[in-house]
Amino acid sequence: MSAGELGPGEPEAGGLSLDMLMAALRADSTDVAIYARVLTESLGEALPPGTVSVERERSVSDRMRGRPGTVSKVTVRLGDRVMSLGLLRGAPAAEICREVRGVVLSRQPVPVGQWIAELARALMEQADQNAATAQALRRLVAGADGPPNP
């Protein structure tokens, strides 16, 4: 493990641990729409502009009624990592890319659990550099901004 990597349970980012953050992100991990809400509402303001993007599919009915449509893909850009969670034939599909100056160097489909772990690591690294991100992650872990309970 390199000096920049976090091990399981290691406290970082103001008392948060990677395990705690992964557990908070794992809740309802198969619902792309919930991830879109958590990432844009809970963390969106704390993350740099353009970090989180959401793609939606709008039916004719959605357009006519002025509705935003259903979330089809959430993309998080942190450093050279581009992490996407979308739907492929109705099932969650996760992908992690390495991108430099707009050029994709590698693209890897991954299981949703691995995507969550990579997202948690990237968010922890961001929180180490940004106090607002660290505070938003603490709220997420505490459950104040987490996904709604069914």
Summary of the structure (lengths in Angstrom):
residues: 150
radius of gyration: 15.5
end to end distance: 38.2
largest distance: 53.2
contacts: 418
relative contact order: 0.21
helix: 37%
strand: 30%
